Amino acid sequence: MEYRYIGRSGLRVSPLCMGTMTFGSFCDKKTAFAIMDKAWEAGINFFDTAELYPVPPRSSWAGETEKIVGEWLKTKPRDGVIVATKVAGAASGWFVPPIRHGLTAMDRFHIERAVEGSLKRLGTDYIDLYQMHWPDTVVPIEETMEAFDRLVQSGKVRYVGTSNDTAYGLTKANETSRYRQLARFESIQNNFSLLNRRFMDELATVCRKEKISLLPYAPLAGGVLTGKYNGDFYPPDARFSRYLQDKNPRIRAQAARYLNDKTLAATARYIQIAQEAGMSVTTLATAWSMHHDFVASSIIGATSPEQLDETLAALHVRLDDEIVRACDDVHEAIAYPMG
């Protein structure tokens, strides 16, 4: 398997990363262990979690995913596993979303408290990649980057990254680090898939020029690119089928962003491309997300070990120019289906 470096760091990771955000909600600990074992046996050495997980967030659940990952981590050689987690905000108490609307606090106090909580739940004395889950629009980025740098200097964190950020935010943060000689963001974790190519508008250029790696999440667009949804049928146990029934209007709005006439029409065309290429659309979408030079590792998810079969198959696929052009043609015909 090809292993890739994240940014300019010493973290060498598998091209697929095992995401864990459903562990503790959509699947129990036993199932989560089976999923992580299967990924590990396939050569996956990179596992991503967050202090807020599992998803969908509930105040009584927050932190459970890190605990599950921490228990599993005890069964593996620690120095052989790259563990990434995220700081969501105030660590003095758990809360339901939307964190990004007023409760995110990326100041020194909250970051230092949050990392201690994650270390305890993960059962480890260091985190390989510590990421800002959402940018903070109130706390100056100088304070945030200085807080992250102290974690690196203390040895509690090896490298830092960001998530859900903009080209301006990423550039501003790393320019601050450069001038103040602080640890910089080596990665950015943003939504990126065949149905959402917004990253390529500006952020891809920043990553290429500054040698920063994208860790794409939702390469299957939350399961839409598996083809399991269509205009006439939504599986009752599927993630967005549940989200559409959620009491929280923001969760319902998120589902509508992923599930709409344009995303379903584009998916139907990607299914045809995959069939003509002799693979599933799940494998095609996963391989496409790994295909780009600014990507270090694509984050996949699962609620059962069997769901990994078609995503792990992408490790053995190299997309030729003809398939890539066919995918680009779909995007030109149905541009930005997720808005």
N, C-alpha and C positions, 0 to 999 in steps of 0.2 A: 504494500500500500504506500502511496505517496503521502508523506507527512509534510506539513507546511509551517513556516514560522508566522507568528502573529506580529505584524508590524516590524519594528526593529528589536523586538524582545527576544529572549532566549526560550520562549514557549513554542515548542514544536508539536503541532497537533494534527490529529486525523482530519481529513477533509469533510467529515461529518461530525457534528457534535450532538450528544444526546441531551435534548432538552427535557426538563423535568416538571414543567409547570402544572401538569395534571396529577402529579403524585400526591395523594391525600384527598383528592376530590373525585375525579373521574376514575381513578384506580387506587386500590388499597396498597398497603406496604408489600404484601406478598407478590402482587402483580408487578409493582414497581421494581422489586428486586429481580424478577424474571426478565423484565425489559432491560434493565441495566446490565445484567449478566450476558444477555444475548448481544447487546451492543459491544460489550467488552470482548467477548469471544470473536466478534467480527473484526476486531482491531481498533475499535473506537477508544481513544484515551482521553477524550475531552467531554466534560459533563457540566452543564450550565443550570444554575438555579437562581433563586432570589429570596430575600428575606420576606417578601410579601406573598410568595406562592404558598398554597396552590391557587389556581385559577379555575372557576371564578372566585375572586377574593371574598372572604367573609372574615370578620374580626376574630371569630373563634378558631379559624383555620390557619391564620398567618403564622409562618415559621415551621409548619408541619413538614413541608417538602424538604427543607434543609435538614430536619431531623432524620427523615427517611434516607436521604443521600448520605448523611453522616454515618448512619448505622451500616449502610452498604459499603461505605468507604473502608470500614474496619476489616472487611473481608478481602481487601486488595492491597498491593504494595503502594503506600502513600506516594512515594516519589515517581510512581509510574502513571499516576492519574493527574490530569490537569483539571483543577476544580475552579469554576468561575461562579461568582454570585454577584448580587447587586444590592446596593443601598437604596431603599425607596424613599426614605425621609425620616421623620421624627421616630426615634427608636424608644421613646419613653412610653409608648403604648401602641397597640395595634388598632387599626381603623379600617373601615370599608372605603372603597374608592368613591370619588375620584381624587387620588392623592395629588395628581398634577394640578388640580384646581385649588391651590392655596395651602396645602398641608406639606408639600415637599420642603425640606429644610436641609440644604447641603452646606451647613456651617460646621465648624470644627467640632462643636459639642455633639451634635447628632451623628456625624460621621464616625467619630471615635466610639460612641456608645453602640452604634449599629454594628460596627465590625466586631466588637466583643461579643455581641449576641450571635452573630453568624458563626464565629469561631467556636463558640460553645455548642451550638446546635449541630454544626458539622463535625464536631469532635476532632478538630485539627488545630495545630498551632500556627498555620499560615494558609493564606488563600492565594492561589496562583494568579487569578485575574479578578480584580475588584472593580465593579462597574457602577457608574451613576445611572440609576434606572431611568430617570427623567431629568432634564435640565432644570435648574432652579433660576427663576427669573427675578428673584429678590436678592438673595445672598450674592455678593460680588464673587465673580469667578476666581479672583485672587485668593480669597479665603478658602474656597473649595479645593483648589489645586494645592495650596499649602497644606491643607488637612490630609489630602491623599499622599502628598510627598512624605509627611511624617509617618504615615503607615508603612510606606516603602522603606524608609530609613530605619524603622523599628524592626523590620523583618516580618511583620504580621501580614504584609501583602507583598507579592513579588512585582506585579505590574498593575496598572490601572487602565480602565477604558470607560467609554460613555455609551449611552443608548438613547434611542428616540431623539437624536439631536439633529441640528441643521448644519449646513455648510458653514454658516457664520459662527454658530456656537462651537463647533469642533475647532475651527481655525482660531477663534478668540482664545479658547482654553489652551491650546498648544502654543500659541504665541506668548501667552502669559507665562507658561512653563519655561519656554525658551529664554525669555528675558530675565526670569527670576531663578533660573537653573533648578527647576523642580522636575519631578517625574511627570511625564507627559502621557496623554491618552494614546495607547498603542492600538486600540481597536474601537470600533463603533458598532453597536448592535441595533440595526434598524430593520423594519419590515421591507422585504424584497422578494419578489416572486414574478412569475410570468404575468400575473394579474396586477402587479404593482411595481412598476419600473421607475418610480419617482427618484430613487437613489441615483440613477444614472444621469439625471438632469444636471446636478452640480456636485454632489458629494463624491461621486466616483472620481472626478478630477482631483479633488482634494486628497483622497486616499492614494491615488497614483503618485501625485507630486510629492506628498509628504511621507510616503511609505507607512500608511496606516491601513489596517486590515478591516474589512467588513466581515461581521459575523451575522449573516442574514437570518432573521427569524421568520417563521411562517412561510417557508418556501413552497408549501402546499396550500397557501392562502387559507389556513385554518381548516383544511380538509376539503375545500371547494374543488381544488385541482385533482382530487382523487376521482371525481366524477360521481360521487355518491348522492349529490343533490341534483335535481333537475326542476324544471318549471312545474311539474305535476306532483313531485314527491320529495319530501324532506324526511330522512330517517328520524324517527321520534327520539332516539337516544343520542343523536349526533349533537355535537357542541353547539352549533348555531341554531339548530332546532330548539334546543333548550333556551338559548339566549333570547330568541324571539318571544319566549313566554316569560322572561324575567321581569320582575317588578321594577327594576332599575331602568329608567329610560335610556341612560347612556349605554348600557349593555345591549339593549334592543337596537339602538342606533348603530353600534359596532357590528352587529349581525347583519343589518341592512347594508352596511358598506361592503361586506364580503359577498352577500347574497343579493344579487339584483339581476336584471335582464342582461346587462352587458357582461358581467362576470360569467354568467351561465352560458351565454352565447360564445364567448371567447373560449371557455373550457371545452365546449363541444368541438371546437375546431382543433384544440390541442389534443383532444382524445383521438381525432382522426389522424393527426400527424404521428402520434405515438403508435397507433395501430399499424400504420404504413411502415414504421421503423422497426416493428417487431418487439415493442416494449409496452409496459403499462404507462398511462399518463402520469401516475405517481412517480415512476422511475424517471420519466422524461423531465418532469418539473424539478425533481431533486437534482438531477444531473445538470440541468440548465443553471440552477442557482450556484452550483460548484464551478461552473465553466469559466467564470470571469476572473481576470487576473488580480482584481482588487479584493477577492474573497479568500479568506484563510480557511474558514470552516462553516458549513451551513448547518443550522440548528434544526434538527428533526424532533418530532414528538410522537408519542404513541400512548394508547391506553390498554394495549395488549401486546404481548411479544409477537404475535402473528402480523400485526400491523407494520412491523419493521421489515418484513421480507422484501417488499417492493422498494422501500427507501434505501435499504442497504444494498440492493442490486445496483443502485446508481454508482457505487464505488467501482464497478467494473465496466462502466459505460463512458465512452468518449464521444461527444457529439460532433458529427462532421459538419462542414460548412453548409451543406444543403439543409440539414435539419435546423440549424440555427437560423438560416435565412427564412425558412418556413415559419418558424416561431416569430421572427421579426415582422413577417407579412401580416400575421394575425394582429400584432400590436398596432401596425399602421392602419389596419381596417377597423379595429376596435380599441382606440387609444385610451389609456388610463381608465380601465373599467371600474377600478376601485375609487376613482375620483382623484 
